[in-house]
Amino acid sequence: MSESPPPDLPAPQGSPADGPAFAVRGLGKRFGDLVAVRGIDLDVPRGSFFGLVGPNGAGKTTTLSMVTGLLRPDAGRAFVLGHDVWADPTAAKRLLGVLPDGLRTFDRLTGLQLITYAGLLRGMPRELAAERAAELVAALGLTGAQGTLVVDYSAGMTKKVTLAAALVHAPRVLVLDEPFEAVDPLSAATIRRILADYVDAGGTVVLSSHVMDLVERICSHVAVIAEGAVLTAGELDAVRDGRSLEERFVDLVGGTTEVVGLSWLRTSSD
């Protein structure tokens, strides 16, 4: 793979006004001898709730990191609403809200301060950022912890406050890496409602998840990734092909769910 994205890869078809919400062309990344992403091509339609699924180590997080400008690709290009993420990062990132998985945040701020600060970093007036931060805190059930430092939050609370920071500037596209991980069922239902309303209003959500049932219930489109390559992508029903998403996933990825050995687990210890 080359050290910088080649200039001759085609941009997504259609004008920025009617093209996909985001698109990748020949996107690739390696870490030493490990090829994490193998020249992926993928279009995410505007207004879709798009799920990215794959086994551990499939390249989901690496792909999303390159699409959102957090990790420089070794090859290929990424576009957000027609803007090249790496050629015009300011324009592309202005349209994005990003919830990375495991990325450090400003955890010595309180929850309310962190969300407000995220708005200020996006160029919002302080009064508007503070107003929206208060609304998000209430909506996500963080009112009682809004004055607590984020470093003292639980994993689920941290997930919610960083989601709020991704939402505060009302982005056109949300990219969420495992947004429901460590979140309790009530909070998860609230987040699903917020995201569904966002998509109904014309926004686009791209999320990665290991939970097939969740993706099947909330996503309109899905892509299955394994070993750094897209195995299939499209509308949910087309990808499922008459089966459950989990069954289709197992067929595509391969392997077996049969467990060999461990007979000692089935032996009474009385």
C-alpha positions in Angstrom: 0.0 0.0 0.0 1.2 3.5 -0.8 2.0 6.0 2.0 -0.7 8.6 0.8 -4.1 8.2 -0.8 -3.8 7.9 -4.6 -5.4 10.9 -6.4 -7.0 8.9 -9.3 -9.5 6.8 -7.4 -13.1 7.9 -8.4 -15.2 10.0 -6.2 -18.8 8.8 -5.5 -21.2 9.4 -8.3 -23.7 12.2 -8.0 -23.4 15.8 -6.8 -22.6 16.5 -3.1 -26.3 17.5 -2.9 -27.6 14.1 -3.8 -24.8 11.6 -3.4 -24.3 9.2 -0.5 -23.9 10.3 3.1 -20.5 8.9 3.1 -18.5 6.8 0.7 -15.2 5.0 0.7 -13.1 4.1 -2.4 -10.3 1.6 -2.1 -9.8 2.4 1.5 -6.9 0.4 3.0 -4.7 0.2 6.1 -2.0 -2.0 7.4 -0.2 -2.2 10.7 3.2 -3.7 10.0 2.5 -7.1 8.5 -1.2 -7.1 9.4 -3.5 -5.8 6.7 -6.4 -4.5 8.7 -8.5 -3.1 5.8 -8.2 -4.4 2.3 -9.3 -1.8 -0.2 -12.9 -1.3 0.9 -15.5 0.3 -1.4 -18.8 1.2 0.4 -21.6 3.7 0.0 -23.9 4.7 2.8 -27.2 6.2 1.5 -28.4 9.5 3.0 -31.1 9.1 5.6 -30.2 5.5 6.3 -29.7 3.8 9.6 -26.6 1.8 8.5 -25.2 -1.1 10.6 -21.6 -2.3 10.2 -21.2 -5.8 11.6 -18.3 -8.2 11.7 -16.3 -10.5 14.0 -13.6 -9.1 16.4 -10.7 -7.9 14.4 -12.7 -7.6 11.2 -11.6 -3.9 10.6 -14.8 -2.1 11.6 -13.1 0.3 14.0 -10.2 0.9 11.7 -12.5 1.7 8.8 -14.7 4.1 10.8 -11.6 5.8 12.2 -10.3 6.4 8.7 -13.7 7.6 7.4 -14.0 10.2 10.3 -10.4 11.5 10.1 -9.1 9.9 13.2 -6.7 7.5 11.4 -4.9 8.3 8.1 -5.4 5.6 5.5 -2.5 4.0 3.6 -4.7 3.9 0.5 -8.0 5.1 -0.8 -10.3 8.0 -0.2 -13.2 8.7 2.1 -16.0 11.2 1.5 -18.7 12.8 3.8 -21.6 14.3 1.8 -19.2 14.8 -1.1 -16.3 16.3 0.9 -13.0 14.4 0.8 -12.1 13.7 4.5 -8.4 13.9 3.9 -8.2 16.6 1.2 -10.8 18.9 2.9 -11.0 17.7 6.5 -12.5 21.0 7.9 -15.5 20.8 5.6 -16.0 17.0 6.1 -15.6 17.1 9.9 -18.1 20.0 10.3 -20.8 17.6 9.1 -19.9 14.7 11.3 -20.7 13.6 14.9 -18.4 10.9 16.0 -18.6 8.5 19.0 -15.2 6.6 18.8 -14.7 3.4 20.8 -12.1 3.7 23.6 -10.7 7.1 22.6 -9.7 9.2 25.5 -11.8 12.3 26.3 -11.5 15.3 28.5 -12.5 13.4 31.6 -11.4 16.1 34.1 -14.5 18.1 33.0 -17.9 17.5 34.4 -20.4 15.9 32.1 -22.2 19.2 31.5 -18.9 20.9 30.9 -17.7 18.3 28.4 -20.8 18.5 26.3 -20.7 22.3 26.3 -17.0 22.3 25.5 -17.7 20.0 22.5 -20.1 22.6 21.2 -17.6 25.4 21.7 -15.0 23.4 19.8 -17.5 23.2 16.9 -17.8 27.0 16.8 -21.2 27.2 18.6 -22.0 30.3 20.6 -21.5 29.6 24.3 -25.2 30.2 25.2 -26.5 27.8 22.5 -23.9 25.2 23.4 -24.9 25.4 27.1 -28.6 25.2 26.3 -28.2 22.2 24.1 -25.9 20.5 26.6 -28.6 20.9 29.3 -31.2 19.4 27.0 -29.0 16.4 26.2 -28.1 15.8 29.8 -31.8 15.6 30.7 -32.7 13.4 27.6 -29.9 10.9 28.4 -30.7 10.6 32.1 -27.5 12.3 33.3 -29.0 15.2 35.3 -28.0 13.7 38.6 -24.4 13.3 37.4 -24.0 16.5 35.3 -21.7 18.1 38.0 -19.6 15.0 38.4 -16.2 14.7 36.7 -16.4 12.3 33.7 -13.4 10.4 35.1 -15.7 9.2 37.9 -18.5 8.1 35.5 -19.3 4.4 34.9 -18.6 2.9 31.5 -22.3 3.3 30.5 -22.5 7.0 31.7 -19.3 7.8 29.8 -20.8 6.3 26.6 -23.9 8.5 27.0 -22.0 11.7 27.7 -19.7 11.2 24.7 -22.7 10.5 22.6 -24.1 13.8 23.8 -20.9 15.5 22.8 -21.2 14.0 19.3 -24.8 15.3 19.0 -24.5 18.8 20.4 -23.7 20.6 17.1 -26.6 18.8 15.2 -24.4 17.0 12.7 -25.7 15.7 9.4 -24.0 12.3 9.8 -23.4 10.4 13.0 -20.7 7.7 13.1 -21.0 5.6 16.3 -18.6 2.8 17.2 -20.4 0.3 19.6 -22.8 3.0 21.0 -24.8 0.6 23.1 -21.9 -1.2 24.8 -22.2 -1.1 28.6 -25.4 0.9 28.4 -28.3 -0.2 30.5 -31.6 -1.3 28.8 -33.6 1.9 29.7 -30.8 4.1 28.5 -30.4 2.0 25.3 -34.1 2.4 24.6 -33.8 6.2 25.0 -30.7 6.3 22.7 -32.6 4.3 20.0 -35.5 6.7 20.2 -33.1 9.7 19.8 -31.3 8.1 16.9 -34.6 7.1 15.2 -36.0 10.6 15.4 -32.7 11.9 14.1 -32.9 9.6 11.0 -36.6 10.5 10.5 -35.6 14.1 10.3 -33.1 13.4 7.5 -29.9 12.5 9.4 -27.8 9.5 8.7 -26.5 7.1 11.3 -23.7 4.6 10.8 -23.0 2.3 13.7 -20.8 -0.7 14.4 -22.1 -3.4 16.7 -21.5 -7.1 17.5 -25.2 -7.5 18.5 -27.0 -8.9 15.5 -30.5 -8.7 17.0 -30.0 -5.0 17.7 -28.8 -4.2 14.2 -31.7 -6.2 12.8 -34.2 -4.3 14.8 -33.0 -0.7 14.2 -31.0 -0.6 10.9 -32.4 -0.1 7.4 -29.1 -1.1 5.7 -26.2 -3.3 6.8 -22.7 -4.2 5.7 -20.9 -7.4 6.8 -17.1 -7.0 7.1 -14.6 -9.8 7.8 -10.8 -9.8 7.5 -10.8 -6.2 6.3 -13.1 -6.7 3.4 -16.8 -6.1 2.7 -18.6 -9.4 2.2 -22.0 -7.9 1.4 -23.8 -4.6 1.8 -27.2 -3.2 1.1 -30.7 -3.0 2.4 -31.3 -5.2 5.5 -33.8 -7.6 3.9 -31.6 -8.1 0.8 -28.5 -8.9 3.0 -30.5 -11.3 5.2 -31.8 -13.1 2.1 -34.7 -14.7 3.9 -32.9 -15.6 7.1 -32.0 -13.9 10.3 -29.1 -11.6 10.2 -27.2 -13.8 12.6 -27.7 -16.9 10.4 -26.6 -14.9 7.3 -23.6 -13.5 9.1 -22.4 -17.0 10.1 -22.8 -18.2 6.6 -20.8 -15.3 5.2 -18.1 -15.2 7.8 -17.7 -19.0 8.0 -16.6 -21.0 11.0 -18.8 -23.1 13.2 -20.8 -22.6 16.4 -20.2 -26.2 17.4 -18.4 -26.6 20.7 -15.9 -29.4 21.0 -14.7 -30.6 24.4 -15.5 -28.9 27.7 -17.3 -32.1 28.9 -16.2 -31.2 32.4 -18.6 -28.2 32.4 -21.4 -30.7 32.0 -20.3 -32.8 34.9 -22.0 -32.4 38.3 -19.7 -31.1 41.0 -21.9 -32.5 43.8 
